[in-house]
Amino acid sequence: MFVIKIHRDLCKSCGLCIRFCPRKLLVTDPGLNKRGVTPVKFENNPGTKCTGCGNCATICPDAAIEIEEIDDASAAPDEPQKPTKG
């Protein structure tokens, strides 16, 4: 499972990531960041999961987006995950 990490204070709310996400999992957050704009936030919907395609991270002009793969499908996207031992 993939989650998208948005660095809120780097986001300038250009909307490119929202437009290029094929699953439409990125939306505008109503709260303001340090730049005084409404940044983007990731919403992993139960029926539509992130594929990890990388469109959002690639198109972001401010490198405000990271894609992270997690093992636990039940984990909340905002909680940091511990590495699994293999």
C-alpha positions as a printed Julia matrix, in Angstrom:
86×3 Matrix{Float64}:
   0.0    0.0     0.0
   1.24   3.46   -0.81
   0.71   6.71    1.05
   1.54  10.2    -0.04
   3.42  12.48    2.36
   2.83  16.17    1.72
   5.24  18.7     3.19
   2.56  21.3     3.94
   4.87  24.26    4.32
   6.59  23.64    0.97
   3.3   23.41   -0.93
   2.3   26.56   -2.84
  -1.1   25.16   -3.81
  -0.48  25.17   -7.56
  -2.83  22.18   -7.96
  -0.71  20.27  -10.46
  -0.62  17.15   -8.29
  -4.39  17.22   -7.89
  -4.83  17.44  -11.64
  -2.37  14.63  -12.46
  -3.4   12.07   -9.82
  -5.17   9.32  -11.79
  -7.05   8.14   -8.68
  -8.03  11.67   -7.54
  -6.67  11.08   -4.02
  -5.25  14.57   -3.53
  -7.49  17.42   -2.42
  -7.08  20.96   -1.13
  -6.72  21.19    2.63
  -8.91  23.97    4.1
  -6.2   25.07    6.58
  -3.46  27.54    5.67
   0.26  26.71    5.72
   3.19  29.04    6.53
   3.03  30.47    3.02
  -0.56  31.54    3.65
  -2.04  29.18    1.06
  -4.24  26.12    1.32
  -1.91  23.17    0.74
  -2.79  19.81   -0.72
  -3.61  16.78    1.42
  -3.77  13.06    0.7
  -7.02  11.17    1.21
  -6.69   7.42    0.78
 -10.24   6.31    0.06
 -11.13   2.73    1.01
 -12.37   1.86   -2.48
  -9.59   3.66   -4.36
  -6.02   3.21   -3.19
  -2.84   4.95   -4.29
  -0.96   2.94   -6.91
   2.37   4.66   -6.23
   2.6    5.86   -9.84
   4.62   8.92   -8.83
   2.78  11.45  -10.97
   2.2   13.79   -8.04
   5.8   13.75   -6.8
   7.19  14.14  -10.32
   4.97  17.08  -11.27
   5.39  19.01   -7.98
   7.6   22.05   -8.71
   8.55  22.44   -5.03
   9.37  18.79   -4.22
   6.71  18.89   -1.51
   5.5   15.32   -2.11
   6.98  11.95   -1.18
   5.56   8.52   -1.89
   5.95   5.91    0.82
   5.13   2.22    0.64
   3.85   0.71    3.87
   3.17  -2.91    4.73
   0.26  -2.52    7.1
  -2.88  -1.88    5.02
  -4.82  -0.86    8.12
  -2.39   1.92    9.12
  -3.51   5.52    8.98
  -1.59   7.52    6.33
  -0.57  10.23    8.82
   1.1    7.83   11.27
   4.79   7.04   10.79
   5.43   3.37   10.18
   8.1    1.22   11.76
  10.24  -0.73    9.3
   9.41  -4.41    9.09
  12.13  -6.92    9.84
  12.71  -9.37    7.08
